[in-house]
Amino acid sequence: MTPANRLQQIDLAAPSTSTTWRDAPWQIWVVVTVLGLEGLLGNLPAIAHNLVALWWLAAKVLFITGLLNRWRWVFVLNIVVGILHVLAFSTSAPFVAFLNLVLVLLVASSMRFYFPRESPLPPGSGWDGQPPGLPGTPQHGRDS
């Protein structure tokens, strides 16, 4: 399967129902905690004098809900928004940019939670994990 075909098969809209929010990796829990604290302590009090804070509070609620419910499109959106924040704050607020970079890396490191690997061969096919061409390994897809 070529990488282009693999990308066509990925469904960003379909949440996986095989796990629950309790199964989320620790990295996601750290990100969810930071987003929640930032929303409660930063955005919520600022809504009275800055309506943009309401927008960011809603975005944080979406990120928290989507990351815990294993919504793939929210995973991708979170990484894109995080990278934009890193770039936007890199000169004006380097510490904020660093915190956003840490959050992006934490979310990105849990990619397998949102996009689990699928085995290219069916179970029980006799594949022993060695690259093809080594002595003693089966040559799948070829007539020997």
C-alpha positions as CSV (number, residue, x, y, z in Angstrom):
1,M,0.0,0.0,0.0
2,T,1.5,3.3,-1.0
3,P,1.4,6.3,1.4
4,A,-1.0,8.1,-0.9
5,N,-3.5,5.2,-0.7
6,R,-3.0,5.1,3.1
7,L,-3.9,8.8,3.4
8,Q,-7.1,8.2,1.4
9,Q,-8.1,5.5,3.8
10,I,-7.8,7.7,6.9
11,D,-11.1,9.0,8.1
12,L,-10.6,12.1,10.2
13,A,-14.2,12.4,11.1
14,A,-14.7,8.9,12.5
15,P,-14.1,8.7,16.2
16,S,-12.9,5.4,17.5
17,T,-15.4,3.7,19.7
18,S,-13.0,1.0,21.0
19,T,-11.8,3.0,23.9
20,T,-13.2,5.5,26.4
21,W,-11.8,8.8,27.8
22,R,-10.4,6.7,30.7
23,D,-8.0,5.0,28.2
24,A,-6.4,8.3,27.1
25,P,-2.6,8.4,27.5
26,W,-1.0,10.4,30.3
27,Q,0.1,13.0,27.7
28,I,-3.4,13.8,26.8
29,W,-4.4,14.2,30.5
30,V,-1.5,16.7,31.0
31,V,-2.7,18.7,28.0
32,V,-6.3,18.5,29.1
33,T,-5.4,19.7,32.6
34,V,-3.3,22.6,31.3
35,L,-6.1,23.7,28.9
36,G,-8.7,23.4,31.6
37,L,-6.7,25.5,34.1
38,E,-5.9,28.1,31.4
39,G,-9.6,28.3,30.4
40,L,-10.8,28.6,34.0
41,L,-8.1,30.9,35.3
42,G,-7.3,32.9,32.2
43,N,-10.2,33.0,29.7
44,L,-13.2,32.8,31.9
45,P,-12.4,35.9,34.0
46,A,-11.3,37.8,30.9
47,I,-14.6,37.4,29.1
48,A,-16.1,40.5,30.8
49,H,-13.6,42.9,29.2
50,N,-12.4,40.8,26.2
51,L,-14.9,38.9,24.2
52,V,-12.2,37.1,22.3
53,A,-11.6,35.2,25.5
54,L,-15.1,33.6,25.1
55,W,-13.9,32.3,21.7
56,W,-10.8,30.7,23.2
57,L,-12.7,29.3,26.1
58,A,-15.0,27.6,23.6
59,A,-12.0,26.3,21.6
60,K,-10.5,24.9,24.8
61,V,-13.8,23.1,25.6
62,L,-13.8,21.6,22.1
63,F,-10.1,20.5,22.4
64,I,-10.7,18.9,25.8
65,T,-13.8,17.1,24.7
66,G,-12.4,16.0,21.3
67,L,-9.0,14.9,22.7
68,L,-10.7,12.8,25.4
69,N,-13.3,11.3,23.0
70,R,-10.6,10.4,20.5
71,W,-11.9,12.6,17.7
72,R,-9.2,12.6,15.0
73,W,-10.1,15.9,13.5
74,V,-9.7,17.6,16.9
75,F,-6.3,16.0,17.3
76,V,-5.2,17.4,14.0
77,L,-6.8,20.8,14.7
78,N,-5.2,21.0,18.1
79,I,-1.7,20.4,16.6
80,V,-2.3,23.0,13.8
81,V,-3.5,25.7,16.3
82,G,-0.7,24.8,18.7
83,I,2.0,25.2,16.0
84,L,0.4,28.6,15.0
85,H,0.6,29.7,18.6
86,V,4.2,28.7,18.8
87,L,5.1,30.7,15.7
88,A,2.9,33.7,16.8
89,F,4.4,34.0,20.3
90,S,7.9,33.0,19.5
91,T,9.2,36.6,19.5
92,S,6.7,38.5,21.7
93,A,6.3,35.9,24.5
94,P,9.0,33.1,24.2
95,F,7.8,31.4,27.4
96,V,4.2,31.2,26.1
97,A,5.6,29.8,22.8
98,F,7.6,27.2,24.8
99,L,4.6,26.1,26.7
100,N,2.6,25.8,23.5
101,L,5.5,23.8,22.0
102,V,5.4,21.4,25.0
103,L,1.7,21.0,24.6
104,V,2.0,20.3,20.8
105,L,4.8,17.7,21.5
106,L,2.7,16.0,24.2
107,V,-0.3,15.8,21.9
108,A,1.8,14.6,18.9
109,S,3.5,12.0,21.0
110,S,0.1,10.3,21.5
111,M,-0.6,10.0,17.8
112,R,-1.0,6.2,18.0
113,F,-4.0,6.7,20.3
114,Y,-5.8,8.5,17.5
115,F,-4.3,6.7,14.5
116,P,-3.5,3.1,15.6
117,R,-1.2,1.1,13.4
118,E,-2.7,-1.6,11.4
119,S,-0.8,-4.7,10.6
120,P,0.0,-5.0,6.9
121,L,-0.4,-8.8,7.1
122,P,-3.2,-10.8,8.5
123,P,-2.7,-12.5,11.9
124,G,-1.1,-16.0,11.7
125,S,0.5,-15.3,8.3
126,G,3.9,-16.5,9.5
127,W,5.6,-13.2,9.4
128,D,8.5,-13.1,11.9
129,G,9.1,-9.4,11.9
130,Q,12.4,-9.5,9.9
131,P,12.8,-7.5,6.7
132,P,12.3,-9.5,3.5
133,G,15.3,-11.0,1.9
134,L,17.0,-12.2,5.0
135,P,17.7,-15.9,5.3
136,G,14.9,-17.9,6.9
137,T,12.2,-15.2,6.4
138,P,9.1,-15.8,4.3
139,Q,8.8,-13.9,1.1
140,H,5.2,-12.6,1.2
141,G,3.7,-11.5,-2.0
142,R,6.2,-13.4,-4.1
143,D,6.0,-16.9,-5.6
144,S,9.0,-18.8,-4.3
